[in-house]
Amino acid sequence: MTPALPKANRRGLAQEAADLVREAIFAGHFPPGSPLREVELAASLEVSRGSVREGLAMLEGEGLVRSAWHRGTTVIDVTRADVEEVYTLRAALDRLAATSAQATADAGRLAELDSLVQELAAEAAGAADGPRLLALDIAFHDRIYAAAGNRRLSSAWHAVRSQVHLFQLRRITVGYEHYSARVVDEHRELARLLRSGDRETLARCAEEHVDAARRGLLAHLPL
């Protein structure tokens, strides 16, 4: 006999709450350091406080928010220490993802990357929208991790993905010119190297791509 299980709709509402709050954070409605109040969020989303609480716990698991006893939940701040930790980890993950994808990616996966580079170029050539460029940027890296075919590596990426997204949004806010000037060429070069047999140059390029982002953001953060 199948044991009694929790109702699926409650879990679904919690996931939906997490998704909607995450989207609101990435849209800039809750900047870094902003409080996230359960009562207000529940009323806005028209769900229970329990669903909001569970959703915020999911976001805390992603490292996007922090909770403290008697202080509530807030969006994480963008500090120099956090930037150093996240981007150092991301550089190692991206290096492994790129070199793994180089060995395993098929023509279909590579075509997806080319298509995203074309979208980036078209967006940058027009009335470029920072968050839209970033969404394409993140999607490009999602495809590389998928092409690598390593489930644990993909899990490690998703553990920091939301933090990377938030930090990159801050980078765009404080240094859009630095970001927009590099985003197309750097991704085009990564796509080219993924087709080559030059593993060392690809690994170095993947790390430099992340390190340039780290330097660009740190240049605008207080010491």
CYANA upper distance limits for C-alpha pairs under 8 A (distance plus 0.5 A):
  6 PRO  CA     10 ARG  CA      8.50
  7 LYS  CA     11 ARG  CA      7.83
  8 ALA  CA     12 GLY  CA      6.65
  9 ASN  CA     13 LEU  CA      6.60
 10 ARG  CA     14 ALA  CA      6.90
 10 ARG  CA     51 SER  CA      7.34
 11 ARG  CA     15 GLN  CA      6.79
 11 ARG  CA     51 SER  CA      8.05
 12 GLY  CA     16 GLU  CA      6.61
 13 LEU  CA     17 ALA  CA      6.49
 13 LEU  CA     47 VAL  CA      7.73
 13 LEU  CA     51 SER  CA      6.43
 14 ALA  CA     18 ALA  CA      6.70
 14 ALA  CA     50 GLY  CA      8.44
 14 ALA  CA     51 SER  CA      4.88
 14 ALA  CA     52 VAL  CA      6.59
 14 ALA  CA     53 ARG  CA      8.26
 14 ALA  CA     54 GLU  CA      6.00
 14 ALA  CA     55 GLY  CA      5.13
 15 GLN  CA     19 ASP  CA      6.66
 15 GLN  CA     54 GLU  CA      8.43
 15 GLN  CA     55 GLY  CA      6.27
 15 GLN  CA     58 MET  CA      8.34
 16 GLU  CA     20 LEU  CA      6.62
 16 GLU  CA     55 GLY  CA      8.05
 17 ALA  CA     21 VAL  CA      6.59
 17 ALA  CA     45 LEU  CA      7.67
 17 ALA  CA     47 VAL  CA      8.44
 17 ALA  CA     51 SER  CA      7.35
 17 ALA  CA     52 VAL  CA      6.36
 17 ALA  CA     55 GLY  CA      5.88
 17 ALA  CA     56 LEU  CA      8.44
 18 ALA  CA     22 ARG  CA      6.50
 18 ALA  CA     52 VAL  CA      7.87
 18 ALA  CA     54 GLU  CA      8.46
 18 ALA  CA     55 GLY  CA      4.72
 18 ALA  CA     56 LEU  CA      6.61
 18 ALA  CA     58 MET  CA      7.09
 18 ALA  CA     59 LEU  CA      6.87
 19 ASP  CA     23 GLU  CA      6.66
 19 ASP  CA     55 GLY  CA      8.45
 20 LEU  CA     24 ALA  CA      6.68
 21 VAL  CA     25 ILE  CA      6.69
 22 ARG  CA     26 PHE  CA      6.75
 22 ARG  CA     59 LEU  CA      7.93
 23 GLU  CA     27 ALA  CA      6.53
 24 ALA  CA     28 GLY  CA      6.87
 24 ALA  CA     29 HIS  CA      5.86
 24 ALA  CA     30 PHE  CA      7.05
 25 ILE  CA     29 HIS  CA      6.12
 25 ILE  CA     30 PHE  CA      5.33
 25 ILE  CA     31 PRO  CA      6.99
 25 ILE  CA     75 VAL  CA      8.38
 25 ILE  CA    166 LEU  CA      8.43
 26 PHE  CA     30 PHE  CA      8.43
 26 PHE  CA    165 HIS  CA      8.02
 26 PHE  CA    166 LEU  CA      6.93
 26 PHE  CA    169 LEU  CA      7.88
 27 ALA  CA    131 PRO  CA      8.24
 30 PHE  CA     34 SER  CA      6.11
 30 PHE  CA     35 PRO  CA      8.33
 30 PHE  CA     36 LEU  CA      8.49
 30 PHE  CA     75 VAL  CA      7.69
 31 PRO  CA     75 VAL  CA      7.56
 32 PRO  CA     74 THR  CA      8.38
 32 PRO  CA     75 VAL  CA      5.64
 32 PRO  CA     76 ILE  CA      5.95
 32 PRO  CA     77 ASP  CA      5.20
 32 PRO  CA     78 VAL  CA      7.05
 33 GLY  CA     74 THR  CA      6.18
 33 GLY  CA     75 VAL  CA      5.44
 33 GLY  CA     76 ILE  CA      5.99
 33 GLY  CA     77 ASP  CA      5.44
 34 SER  CA     74 THR  CA      5.82
 34 SER  CA     75 VAL  CA      5.91
 34 SER  CA     76 ILE  CA      8.50
 35 PRO  CA     72 GLY  CA      7.81
 35 PRO  CA     73 THR  CA      6.38
 35 PRO  CA     74 THR  CA      4.71
 35 PRO  CA     75 VAL  CA      7.05
 36 LEU  CA     41 LEU  CA      7.82
 36 LEU  CA     72 GLY  CA      7.97
 36 LEU  CA     73 THR  CA      5.94
 36 LEU  CA     74 THR  CA      5.90
 36 LEU  CA     75 VAL  CA      7.72
 37 ARG  CA     41 LEU  CA      6.61
 37 ARG  CA     72 GLY  CA      7.80
 37 ARG  CA     73 THR  CA      7.55
 38 GLU  CA     42 ALA  CA      6.39
 38 GLU  CA     49 ARG  CA      6.40
 38 GLU  CA     52 VAL  CA      6.68
 38 GLU  CA     53 ARG  CA      7.20
 39 VAL  CA     43 ALA  CA      6.78
 39 VAL  CA     49 ARG  CA      6.85
 40 GLU  CA     44 SER  CA      6.64
 41 LEU  CA     45 LEU  CA      6.43
 41 LEU  CA     49 ARG  CA      8.48
 41 LEU  CA     52 VAL  CA      7.45
 42 ALA  CA     46 GLU  CA      6.02
 42 ALA  CA     47 VAL  CA      5.61
 42 ALA  CA     48 SER  CA      6.10
 42 ALA  CA     49 ARG  CA      5.87
 42 ALA  CA     51 SER  CA      8.42
 42 ALA  CA     52 VAL  CA      6.59
 43 ALA  CA     47 VAL  CA      7.33
 47 VAL  CA     51 SER  CA      6.93
 47 VAL  CA     52 VAL  CA      7.69
 48 SER  CA     52 VAL  CA      7.02
 49 ARG  CA     53 ARG  CA      6.48
 50 GLY  CA     54 GLU  CA      6.69
 51 SER  CA     55 GLY  CA      6.55
 52 VAL  CA     56 LEU  CA      6.55
 53 ARG  CA     57 ALA  CA      6.75
 54 GLU  CA     58 MET  CA      6.94
 55 GLY  CA     59 LEU  CA      6.99
 56 LEU  CA     60 GLU  CA      6.60
 56 LEU  CA     65 VAL  CA      7.93
 56 LEU  CA     73 THR  CA      8.42
 57 ALA  CA     61 GLY  CA      6.74
 58 MET  CA     62 GLU  CA      7.06
 59 LEU  CA     63 GLY  CA      6.92
 59 LEU  CA     64 LEU  CA      6.02
 59 LEU  CA     65 VAL  CA      6.43
 60 GLU  CA     64 LEU  CA      6.18
 60 GLU  CA     65 VAL  CA      5.30
 60 GLU  CA     66 ARG  CA      6.26
 60 GLU  CA     67 SER  CA      7.95
 61 GLY  CA    159 ALA  CA      8.28
 62 GLU  CA    158 HIS  CA      8.19
 62 GLU  CA    159 ALA  CA      5.99
 62 GLU  CA    160 VAL  CA      6.97
 62 GLU  CA    161 ARG  CA      8.22
 62 GLU  CA    162 SER  CA      6.86
 62 GLU  CA    163 GLN  CA      7.89
 63 GLY  CA     76 ILE  CA      8.16
 63 GLY  CA    159 ALA  CA      8.05
 63 GLY  CA    160 VAL  CA      7.49
 63 GLY  CA    162 SER  CA      7.74
 63 GLY  CA    163 GLN  CA      6.78
 64 LEU  CA     75 VAL  CA      6.69
 64 LEU  CA     76 ILE  CA      6.36
 64 LEU  CA    162 SER  CA      6.60
 64 LEU  CA    163 GLN  CA      6.12
 64 LEU  CA    166 LEU  CA      8.32
 65 VAL  CA     73 THR  CA      7.14
 65 VAL  CA     74 THR  CA      6.02
 65 VAL  CA     75 VAL  CA      4.82
 65 VAL  CA     76 ILE  CA      5.52
 66 ARG  CA     73 THR  CA      5.99
 66 ARG  CA     74 THR  CA      5.98
 66 ARG  CA     75 VAL  CA      6.85
 66 ARG  CA     76 ILE  CA      6.55
 67 SER  CA     71 ARG  CA      7.74
 67 SER  CA     72 GLY  CA      6.04
 67 SER  CA     73 THR  CA      4.72
 67 SER  CA     74 THR  CA      7.03
 68 ALA  CA     72 GLY  CA      6.09
 68 ALA  CA     73 THR  CA      7.07
 78 VAL  CA     82 ASP  CA      7.13
 78 VAL  CA     83 VAL  CA      7.31
 78 VAL  CA    167 PHE  CA      7.06
 78 VAL  CA    170 ARG  CA      8.26
 79 THR  CA     83 VAL  CA      6.64
 79 THR  CA    221 LEU  CA      8.03
 80 ARG  CA     84 GLU  CA      6.64
 80 ARG  CA    218 LEU  CA      7.05
 80 ARG  CA    221 LEU  CA      7.39
 80 ARG  CA    222 PRO  CA      8.44
 80 ARG  CA    223 LEU  CA      8.13
 81 ALA  CA     85 GLU  CA      6.81
 82 ASP  CA     86 VAL  CA      6.53
 83 VAL  CA     87 TYR  CA      6.40
 83 VAL  CA    167 PHE  CA      7.86
 83 VAL  CA    214 ARG  CA      7.46
 83 VAL  CA    218 LEU  CA      8.12
 84 GLU  CA     88 THR  CA      6.38
 84 GLU  CA    214 ARG  CA      7.77
 85 GLU  CA     89 LEU  CA      6.74
 86 VAL  CA     90 ARG  CA      6.52
 86 VAL  CA    160 VAL  CA      7.68
 86 VAL  CA    163 GLN  CA      8.09
 86 VAL  CA    164 VAL  CA      7.65
 87 TYR  CA     91 ALA  CA      6.47
 87 TYR  CA    164 VAL  CA      8.23
 87 TYR  CA    210 VAL  CA      7.08
 87 TYR  CA    211 ASP  CA      7.63
 87 TYR  CA    214 ARG  CA      6.65
 88 THR  CA     92 ALA  CA      7.18
 88 THR  CA    211 ASP  CA      8.38
 89 LEU  CA     93 LEU  CA      6.82
 90 ARG  CA     94 ASP  CA      6.35
 90 ARG  CA    157 TRP  CA      8.10
 90 ARG  CA    160 VAL  CA      8.31
 90 ARG  CA    210 VAL  CA      7.63
 91 ALA  CA     95 ARG  CA      6.60
 91 ALA  CA    206 ALA  CA      7.62
 91 ALA  CA    207 GLU  CA      5.44
 91 ALA  CA    208 GLU  CA      8.42
 91 ALA  CA    210 VAL  CA      6.06
 91 ALA  CA    211 ASP  CA      7.59
 92 ALA  CA     96 LEU  CA      6.94
 92 ALA  CA    207 GLU  CA      7.61
 93 LEU  CA     97 ALA  CA      6.55
 93 LEU  CA    153 LEU  CA      7.82
 93 LEU  CA    156 ALA  CA      8.24
 93 LEU  CA    157 TRP  CA      7.49
 94 ASP  CA     98 ALA  CA      6.42
 94 ASP  CA    206 ALA  CA      6.59
 94 ASP  CA    207 GLU  CA      7.41
 95 ARG  CA     99 THR  CA      6.76
 95 ARG  CA    202 LEU  CA      8.39
 95 ARG  CA    203 ALA  CA      5.57
 95 ARG  CA    204 ARG  CA      8.02
 95 ARG  CA    206 ALA  CA      5.85
 95 ARG  CA    207 GLU  CA      6.41
 96 LEU  CA    100 SER  CA      6.42
 96 LEU  CA    203 ALA  CA      8.08
 97 ALA  CA    101 ALA  CA      6.45
 97 ALA  CA    144 ILE  CA      6.93
 97 ALA  CA    145 TYR  CA      5.95
 97 ALA  CA    148 ALA  CA      6.10
 97 ALA  CA    153 LEU  CA      7.83
 98 ALA  CA    102 GLN  CA      6.59
 98 ALA  CA    144 ILE  CA      6.87
 98 ALA  CA    145 TYR  CA      8.05
 98 ALA  CA    148 ALA  CA      7.65
 98 ALA  CA    194 LEU  CA      7.61
 98 ALA  CA    202 LEU  CA      7.61
 98 ALA  CA    203 ALA  CA      7.35
 98 ALA  CA    206 ALA  CA      7.38
 99 THR  CA    103 ALA  CA      7.12
 99 THR  CA    148 ALA  CA      8.41
 99 THR  CA    194 LEU  CA      8.22
 99 THR  CA    199 ARG  CA      6.74
 99 THR  CA    202 LEU  CA      7.40
 99 THR  CA    203 ALA  CA      6.80
100 SER  CA    104 THR  CA      6.93
100 SER  CA    147 ALA  CA      8.44
100 SER  CA    148 ALA  CA      5.37
100 SER  CA    149 GLY  CA      8.26
101 ALA  CA    105 ALA  CA      5.62
101 ALA  CA    144 ILE  CA      6.68
101 ALA  CA    145 TYR  CA      7.73
101 ALA  CA    147 ALA  CA      5.59
101 ALA  CA    148 ALA  CA      4.43
101 ALA  CA    149 GLY  CA      7.86
101 ALA  CA    194 LEU  CA      7.72
102 GLN  CA    148 ALA  CA      8.14
102 GLN  CA    194 LEU  CA      5.35
102 GLN  CA    195 ARG  CA      7.18
102 GLN  CA    196 SER  CA      8.29
102 GLN  CA    197 GLY  CA      8.35
102 GLN  CA    199 ARG  CA      8.22
103 ALA  CA    148 ALA  CA      8.41
104 THR  CA    147 ALA  CA      7.23
104 THR  CA    148 ALA  CA      6.79
104 THR  CA    149 GLY  CA      7.92
105 ALA  CA    109 ARG  CA      6.30
105 ALA  CA    110 LEU  CA      7.08
105 ALA  CA    147 ALA  CA      5.72
105 ALA  CA    148 ALA  CA      7.36
106 ASP  CA    110 LEU  CA      6.92
106 ASP  CA    147 ALA  CA      8.48
107 ALA  CA    111 ALA  CA      6.56
108 GLY  CA    112 GLU  CA      6.86
109 ARG  CA    113 LEU  CA      7.11
109 ARG  CA    143 ARG  CA      7.83
109 ARG  CA    147 ALA  CA      6.89
110 LEU  CA    114 ASP  CA      6.85
110 LEU  CA    191 ALA  CA      7.82
110 LEU  CA    194 LEU  CA      8.41
110 LEU  CA    195 ARG  CA      8.25
111 ALA  CA    115 SER  CA      6.64
112 GLU  CA    116 LEU  CA      6.84
112 GLU  CA    143 ARG  CA      8.09
113 LEU  CA    117 VAL  CA      6.79
113 LEU  CA    140 PHE  CA      6.59
113 LEU  CA    143 ARG  CA      7.48
113 LEU  CA    144 ILE  CA      8.40
113 LEU  CA    191 ALA  CA      6.92
114 ASP  CA    118 GLN  CA      6.77
114 ASP  CA    188 ARG  CA      8.10
114 ASP  CA    191 ALA  CA      7.17
115 SER  CA    119 GLU  CA      6.80
116 LEU  CA    120 LEU  CA      6.63
116 LEU  CA    136 LEU  CA      7.04
116 LEU  CA    139 ALA  CA      8.30
116 LEU  CA    140 PHE  CA      6.79
117 VAL  CA    121 ALA  CA      6.65
117 VAL  CA    140 PHE  CA      8.36
117 VAL  CA    184 VAL  CA      7.08
117 VAL  CA    187 HIS  CA      6.94
117 VAL  CA    188 ARG  CA      6.49
118 GLN  CA    122 ALA  CA      6.64
119 GLU  CA    123 GLU  CA      6.55
119 GLU  CA    136 LEU  CA      8.04
120 LEU  CA    124 ALA  CA      6.53
120 LEU  CA    133 LEU  CA      6.74
120 LEU  CA    136 LEU  CA      6.99
120 LEU  CA    137 ASP  CA      8.12
120 LEU  CA    183 VAL  CA      8.31
120 LEU  CA    184 VAL  CA      6.51
121 ALA  CA    125 ALA  CA      6.51
121 ALA  CA    184 VAL  CA      6.27
122 ALA  CA    126 GLY  CA      6.85
123 GLU  CA    127 ALA  CA      7.41
123 GLU  CA    128 ALA  CA      5.76
123 GLU  CA    129 ASP  CA      7.80
123 GLU  CA    132 ARG  CA      8.45
123 GLU  CA    133 LEU  CA      7.34
124 ALA  CA    128 ALA  CA      5.28
124 ALA  CA    129 ASP  CA      8.27
124 ALA  CA    133 LEU  CA      7.91
124 ALA  CA    180 SER  CA      7.49
124 ALA  CA    184 VAL  CA      8.16
128 ALA  CA    132 ARG  CA      8.35
128 ALA  CA    133 LEU  CA      7.76
129 ASP  CA    133 LEU  CA      6.65
130 GLY  CA    134 LEU  CA      6.66
130 GLY  CA    169 LEU  CA      8.47
130 GLY  CA    172 ILE  CA      6.93
130 GLY  CA    176 TYR  CA      7.86
130 GLY  CA    180 SER  CA      8.42
131 PRO  CA    135 ALA  CA      6.62
131 PRO  CA    169 LEU  CA      7.52
132 ARG  CA    136 LEU  CA      6.93
133 LEU  CA    137 ASP  CA      6.62
134 LEU  CA    138 ILE  CA      6.59
134 LEU  CA    165 HIS  CA      8.29
134 LEU  CA    168 GLN  CA      7.97
134 LEU  CA    169 LEU  CA      7.97
135 ALA  CA    139 ALA  CA      6.61
136 LEU  CA    140 PHE  CA      6.62
137 ASP  CA    141 HIS  CA      7.18
137 ASP  CA    183 VAL  CA      8.15
137 ASP  CA    187 HIS  CA      8.47
138 ILE  CA    142 ASP  CA      6.66
138 ILE  CA    165 HIS  CA      7.92
139 ALA  CA    143 ARG  CA      6.80
140 PHE  CA    144 ILE  CA      7.08
140 PHE  CA    187 HIS  CA      8.47
141 HIS  CA    145 TYR  CA      6.83
142 ASP  CA    146 ALA  CA      6.71
143 ARG  CA    147 ALA  CA      6.51
144 ILE  CA    148 ALA  CA      6.71
145 TYR  CA    149 GLY  CA      7.56
145 TYR  CA    150 ASN  CA      8.13
145 TYR  CA    153 LEU  CA      7.89
145 TYR  CA    154 SER  CA      6.26
145 TYR  CA    157 TRP  CA      8.28
146 ALA  CA    150 ASN  CA      8.14
146 ALA  CA    154 SER  CA      7.51
150 ASN  CA    154 SER  CA      6.76
151 ARG  CA    155 SER  CA      6.69
152 ARG  CA    156 ALA  CA      6.74
153 LEU  CA    157 TRP  CA      6.83
154 SER  CA    158 HIS  CA      6.73
155 SER  CA    159 ALA  CA      6.69
156 ALA  CA    160 VAL  CA      7.44
157 TRP  CA    161 ARG  CA      6.24
158 HIS  CA    162 SER  CA      7.85
160 VAL  CA    164 VAL  CA      6.66
161 ARG  CA    165 HIS  CA      6.65
162 SER  CA    166 LEU  CA      6.74
163 GLN  CA    167 PHE  CA      6.57
164 VAL  CA    168 GLN  CA      6.45
165 HIS  CA    169 LEU  CA      6.68
166 LEU  CA    170 ARG  CA      6.93
167 PHE  CA    171 ARG  CA      6.75
167 PHE  CA    217 LEU  CA      8.46
168 GLN  CA    172 ILE  CA      6.71
168 GLN  CA    213 ALA  CA      8.24
168 GLN  CA    217 LEU  CA      8.34
169 LEU  CA    173 THR  CA      6.72
170 ARG  CA    174 VAL  CA      6.74
170 ARG  CA    217 LEU  CA      7.94
171 ARG  CA    175 GLY  CA      6.10
171 ARG  CA    176 TYR  CA      7.42
171 ARG  CA    179 TYR  CA      8.00
171 ARG  CA    213 ALA  CA      8.23
171 ARG  CA    216 GLY  CA      7.37
171 ARG  CA    217 LEU  CA      5.39
172 ILE  CA    176 TYR  CA      4.81
172 ILE  CA    177 GLU  CA      8.45
172 ILE  CA    179 TYR  CA      6.84
174 VAL  CA    217 LEU  CA      8.08
174 VAL  CA    220 HIS  CA      6.88
175 GLY  CA    179 TYR  CA      7.10
175 GLY  CA    216 GLY  CA      7.60
175 GLY  CA    217 LEU  CA      7.79
175 GLY  CA    220 HIS  CA      7.86
176 TYR  CA    180 SER  CA      6.45
177 GLU  CA    181 ALA  CA      6.39
178 HIS  CA    182 ARG  CA      7.14
178 HIS  CA    216 GLY  CA      7.37
179 TYR  CA    183 VAL  CA      6.40
179 TYR  CA    213 ALA  CA      8.24
179 TYR  CA    216 GLY  CA      8.28
180 SER  CA    184 VAL  CA      8.09
182 ARG  CA    186 GLU  CA      6.42
183 VAL  CA    187 HIS  CA      6.80
184 VAL  CA    188 ARG  CA      6.56
185 ASP  CA    189 GLU  CA      6.59
186 GLU  CA    190 LEU  CA      6.82
186 GLU  CA    209 HIS  CA      7.29
187 HIS  CA    191 ALA  CA      6.68
188 ARG  CA    192 ARG  CA      6.72
189 GLU  CA    193 LEU  CA      6.63
190 LEU  CA    194 LEU  CA      6.65
190 LEU  CA    202 LEU  CA      7.40
190 LEU  CA    205 CYS  CA      7.53
190 LEU  CA    206 ALA  CA      7.56
191 ALA  CA    195 ARG  CA      7.41
192 ARG  CA    196 SER  CA      7.26
193 LEU  CA    197 GLY  CA      8.11
193 LEU  CA    198 ASP  CA      7.39
193 LEU  CA    201 THR  CA      8.10
193 LEU  CA    202 LEU  CA      6.10
194 LEU  CA    202 LEU  CA      7.44
198 ASP  CA    202 LEU  CA      6.82
199 ARG  CA    203 ALA  CA      6.61
200 GLU  CA    204 ARG  CA      6.68
201 THR  CA    205 CYS  CA      6.49
202 LEU  CA    206 ALA  CA      6.56
203 ALA  CA    207 GLU  CA      6.87
204 ARG  CA    208 GLU  CA      6.63
205 CYS  CA    209 HIS  CA      6.50
206 ALA  CA    210 VAL  CA      7.19
207 GLU  CA    211 ASP  CA      6.65
208 GLU  CA    212 ALA  CA      6.39
209 HIS  CA    213 ALA  CA      7.11
210 VAL  CA    214 ARG  CA      6.79
211 ASP  CA    215 ARG  CA      6.64
212 ALA  CA    216 GLY  CA      6.50
213 ALA  CA    217 LEU  CA      6.75
214 ARG  CA    218 LEU  CA      6.61
215 ARG  CA    219 ALA  CA      6.51
216 GLY  CA    220 HIS  CA      7.77
217 LEU  CA    221 LEU  CA      7.23
